Amino acid sequence: MIDFEPSDEQKQIQTLARAFAREHVLPHAAQWDREASYPEGVVAAAAELGLLNVGIPQSVGGLGLGMLDEIVVAEELAYACMGFYTILMASDLGLTPIVLAGTEEQQRRFLTPLTTGARLAAFALSEPDNGSDASGLRTRARFEDGEVVLDGTKMWISNGEAASVLVLFATVDPAAGHKGTVAVVVEGGTPGLRAVPIHGKLGQRASPTAELVLEGVRVPKENVLGEVGDGFKIAMRTLDRTRVPVAAGSVGVAQRALDEAVSYASTRQAFGGPITRFQAIQFKLADMKIGLETARWMTYRAAWLIDRGLPHTEASAIAKCYASDVAFRAAEEALHVHGGYGYVDEFPVGKLMRDVKLNQIYEGTNEIQRVVIARSVMR
Ligand code: CAA
């Protein structure tokens, strides 16, 4: 009934992703962080290897990987650099509404082009004054002459400036709450759409984040996913899936934090020997391992539910919330094990902590995950 063994194919995917991440991502992560530079060439190499946009269905030319396959890749890439992984993850987030709610024609039009080259997607839900309350959108959509006209501002959009396909959420009537919301596909470069890069991020600096200004952006009404009124639910169904890769990325960071802590503590000498002799250090390593293993299996379970088409809203919220909390704590403890060396960028643990803080915030803060979980248990 229960099988903890990855399939041969998953083991191959893991080997491939690990080799790529250790060779092409990990050695450059500190520099991307320092310079806040977008690693265009390495994203292209990841695309070439089939690690980008892995959720596109085979029916429209994609690899159609399952969620269990996807999270194996997620863990390996995030181990090397959470910011790099967010570029790829945010693209899958951006294309998921089209997978879930797009017609076959829409999928061919918007997803098939994403299967070649290093083309990215983005998901534009949050606004400057509206994040957690996702049904209270202020970006306006109006229908005119067979087109949708969009006006407003979107905020904190990962891949916002680099994406060739964006799914934007707007409202036809703010007074109607979620029943007025609409999901619209907009192609990068559409007149009236302007991306303003956001600088000064605490972490995940390899991942480009933008504010999107929409001034009279016009797209055919055929770019609407589902019906008017479906936008909020499409966003929720999307996040129910994509919170699992956030959890997997967090597991990758937690594993890296543990490995870095073990490596440093094994060589650091104090009071006549390596500091691994002290239980004060051993207990930290043990607690990190407990968190890591429990987060990993919780993440696998949520992915397993998704792959079987079973209800997963609660499981994905638990995995995202728990794994990102575990990972932040693991990174903080790894930093502490390094003492003063953890506080400078000669060692990677400070970056792990700065990077993974975002996992507790994006794709729904961990407070929102607790709201989702509490509503589920009370139902
Ligand atoms: N799936 C399908 N339908 C859902 C749903 C789900 N998971 N959750 C709610 N719904 C439905 C409800 O059944 C209800 O439908 P009816 O009116 O037909 O009965 C409707 O949607 C409204 O539901 P609620 O009343 O529960 O909605 P709410 O306003 O109370 O909001 C919330 C619920 C959980 C707080 C939600 O707003 C939420 O998840 N907010 C967080 C938003 C978020 O995660 N933003 C992240 C942005 S993306 C990002 O960060 C990415 C990045 O850059 C990398």
Residues whose N, C-alpha, C, O or C-beta is under 5 A from the ligand:
A	BS01	CAA	A90 L125 S126 G131 S132 D133 A134 S135 W156 I157 S158 H178 K233 M236 R237 L239 D240 T313 Y362 E363 G364 I368
